[in-house]
Amino acid sequence: MYAQMVKTDAARVRPLDEMEPQERAFQERIDAGQKIEPKEWMPEGYRKTLVRQISQHAHSEIVGQLPEGNWITRAPTLERKAILLAKVQDEAGHGLYLYCAAETLGISRDEMYEQLHAGKAKYSSIFNYPTLTWADIGAIGWLVDGAAIMNQVPLQRCSYGPYARAMVRICKEESFHQRQGFDILMKMVKGTPAQKAMVQDALNRWWWPSLMMFGPSDDASVHSAQSMAWKIKQNSNDELRQKFVDQTVPQAKYLGLTIPDPDLKWNKEKGGHDFGEPDWAEFFNVIAGNGPCNAERLDARKQAWNDGAWFRDGLSAHAEKAAGRRAAE
């Protein structure tokens, strides 16, 4: 989901006998399950792919605070405010871990911010949808963070060491986020008919964007094969989407909700659910910057960057003075 449109610059996956000795040794290490560390040799395509994916992941965590952040003051109880505040703070931390991991690949945080603000770097399409009601906060925790966990657990086995290690803590915290979202909806479906209707409405609006989070179908995802050969990705988009649907449908039934998909049904032969096709035209439109909240989200990030300029300037001035004092001593 955080590599929805990440390019690998590889037209095809080359076999070992077509590789130069250094690249062949690198691929053999990956095939053997070894981790690649920052100062070790790696193909430029591998480095670029990781920079694109990790930075897109980091941007998604940071931008992902925005749909929920404006509900902190409107949460229904003090306990809910504290829980949501903690969750949003977690997302900020996830972004910082991931920016640090990306920096080990030779790109600065400022460069990554510049790419985001210029529209050259992407973030997950799901964060370009509005949060209209309190039920949306529960749906984000249940569906969006549930999809995130589905994608992120395999990333703990990513071939690049810093990324894999960052994911260990992130996955633990995302598990909490998913449970808090489900808990919100559990309380609401047991409330008034209006509250349950609000939950169903949230599910109706978030279901299909959640399925799109895993990226295009495998036949349209031309770069996945190389990422999987490098063991950056462990599973295909369609595999993760299928797993998500199979896990989520029973949870929806437990909540007494209806998945908004007339094609959804259990397929005994394959041992999983058949389900409808997401609207990929909508997906690519949102990725292109034309979603409901694309402009709003990007403007918020640019404003935050501009508002923090005075603080960055102060840190730089302090560092220069400290360096001058050390030089004089």
N, C-alpha and C positions, 0 to 999 in steps of 0.2 A: 504493500500500500504506500510505502514511502519511497518506492522506486517506480511509480506509475509510468513515467515516461523517460526513464534514465537510459541514455544511449551508451553503448559499449564501444562504438567505432569499429566493430568487427562484423564483416559481412557474413562470416560463417565461423564455426568452431573448427580450428585446424587440428589434425591429428599430430601426435608426438613426432612422427617421422618428418613432418614439414617444418618443425621448429628448429631454431638455432640452439646450440648446446646449452646456453645459459637459460633460455626460456624453457627448454625441455626439462632441465633440472628443477626449475621453479614449479612447473606443472606437476612433476612427479612428487614434489613435497606436498603440494595441495592434495593430490590423489591419495597420498599416504595419511592425510588427516592432520598434517602439521600446520601450525599457525605461522603466518607471516608477520614480522615485526617491523616497526617504522624504518629502521636504519638498514634493513636488508634490501637486496636488489629485488625489483619487481618490474614487470613490463609497464610501459607508460600507459597502455590501455587499461590495465588493472588499476593503476593509481587514479587515472581520470574517472573511471567508473565509480570507484569508492568515494572520491571527492563529490561527485554528483549525487550519489545516493545518500551519503552521510549528511551532506549539507541540506539536501531536500528533506531528510528526516528531521534534522535540527530545526529548519525553518517551520516544518509542520508542527513541531512541539510548541514553538514560540507563538506562531499564528493561532494555534489551537487553543490558546488561553482566551482569545477574544470572544468567541461565541458564548463562553461560560462566565467570563469575567463580569459582564454587565448584569448577571443574576446574583452576584454575591450579596448586594445590598437588598435584593428583593426576595431572597430565599425565605420560606414560610416560617422558620423557627431559628433561634439562635444556634442550635446544634447543627442545623442544615447549613447555616452561613459558615460556621467553623469548618465543617467537612469540605464544603466547596472551596473555601479559601485555601485549605491544605492541598486540595487536589490541584488547583491552579498553580500553587507554588511548586508542587511536584513537577508540573509540565515545564515550568521555567528551568528547574534543575535538570530535567532531561535534555532540554535544548543546550544547556551549558556543557553537560557531559559530552554531547555529540559534537558540538563545535570544537571542543578540545581534541576529540578523536580525529576529526577532520584536519585539524592543524598539524597533526603528526605526519600528514601527507604533503606538507609543504605549501599549504594555502593559509592565509591569515584570516582571522575572523572579520576584519574590515572588508576584505575582498568578498567574503561570502555575503555580508550584509549588502554590499554594493550590487552584487549580482541579483539578490532578492529585490532590492528597491528598483532596479532597472528593468525588472521583469524577465531577466535572463535565467534566473533560478526559479524552480517551481516549489510548491508545497502541496500537501494532499488536497485533492479536490473537495473533500468532505467539509473542509472548514470555510467554504464559500457559500454555505447555506445558513439562513437566519435561525436564531432560537426564539420562537414566538411565545412559548409558554413554559412554565416550570416543568411540565412533562418532557419537554425537549431536553432538559438537563439530565433527566433520568434516561432518556433514549440514547443520548450521547454516551453516557457511562456504559449502558448495556450493550448497544450495538457498535458504536464507533470504537470504544476502548476494547470491546470484545473482539472486533475485527483486528485491532492493533495487536492484541495478545496473540491471535492466530498467526500473524505475520512475524511478530517479534521473537517468539519463543525459538523458532529455528535460527534466527539471527545470532543467538548465543553460540551457535556452532559455526558462525561465519569464519572464513579462512583468515581474515585480518584480525589480529589479536586485540588491538585497542577497541575496535567496534564490538567484537564479541564480548569483551569484558564489561564494556559500558552497558550492554543489554541485560546483564544479569540483574543489576539493581533496578533498571527500568522496568523489566518484566514483573518483578515483585510488586512494584508500586502500581503498575497498570492493572494487576489483578485486584488490588484494593479499589481502584477506580471503577472497574467493571461491577464489582459487588455493590458499591455504593449507588451506582446507577440503577441496578436491579432492585435494590432496597427502596429507592424512591418510588419506583413504579409499583412495587408490591403494596406499599402503603396507599397509593392513589387508587389502584383497582379495587381495594377493599373499602374505599370511601364512598362518596356519593356517585350516582349515575353520571353526573356532569364531569366528575374527576376521571372516572373510567373512560368516558368518551374523549376526554382530553388526551389520555394515554394512547388510545387507539388512533387518534388523529396524528399524534407524534410518530407513532410507528408507521402510519401510512406515508408520511413525508420523508422519514429517514431510512426506510427499508432499502429502496433502490439506490440512493447515494452510497449507502453502506456497502452494497454489493459491488459498486463501481470502485470502491477503495482499493480492491486487489489489482486493479489495472485491467487493460484490455484482455480479451480471451486469448488463449495461447497461440492460435493461428494468426492473430494480429499483433502479437508481442514478439517482434523479431529479435529483440536484444536479450531475451530471457535465457536463451540457450548458452550464450557465452558467460553470462553471470553465474549460471548454474555450474558450468564447467570449472569456473574459478572458485566455486563454492562460496560466492558472495550471497547468492540465493540458494536455498535448499529445496524449495518446492515451486512448482509452476503456479501461475495466477489462478488457473481453473481448479487446481487441486485445493488451494487454500479457500477459494470461494465455496467449493462443494463442502469442505469441512465446516466452514462457518455456518452454512445453511443447515446442515445436519445437526449441528450443536444448538442452533438458535431456535429452530422450529419447536422442539419440545418445551423450551423455556417460554415461548409465546403461548403455547397451549396451557401451561401451568398458570400463566397470568390471566388466562381467559380472553386472549386477544386473537385477532385474525390477521394472518400475514396477507398483505395486499397483492397477492399473486394468484390469479385464477388457474395458472398452469402448475401450481405446487401440488405435488402428490408423492407418496412413498413408492419407490421402485424396488420391489422385493428382490429382483434379479441382481441388481447392482448393489443392493444393500445401502442405498442412499436415496435422497429426494431428487426428483426431477423438478425443475423450476424454470421460470421464464427468463428471457434474455433482457438484461438492462438496456436502457436507451443509450446506446453508445454515442449517438449524435449529441445528446445532452452532455455526456461525459467530456467529449472532445471540445465542446463549446465552453464548458467551465474551465478546462485546462488552458484553453486559449485566452482566458481572461474575461469571459462574458457571462460568468455566473451571477447569481443574485447579489452576492456580497464581495466579489473580487476587488472592485475599486475601493470599497470601504475598508476591507482588511489591509490592503496595501497602503492606503493613506494612513491608517492607524500606525503601521510599522514605521513609515517615513516620519510621522509626527513624533513618535517616541524617540527615534534616532536624533531628530533635530532638537528636541527638548533636552536631550542628555548631552548636548555638545559642551555646555559650560562645565559639566563634571569631568568629561574627558580632557578638556583643556586644562582643568585644575590638576588632574593627575599627571599630565605631561609636564606641566610647570614644576610640580613638586619633584618629579623624577629627575628633571634637569638640574634643579638646585641641589638635590641629594648627590647627584653625580659630580657636580662642581665641588661640593664640600669634600667628597672622598678624594678627588684629584688634588685638592689643595693640601689635604693631610698627607 
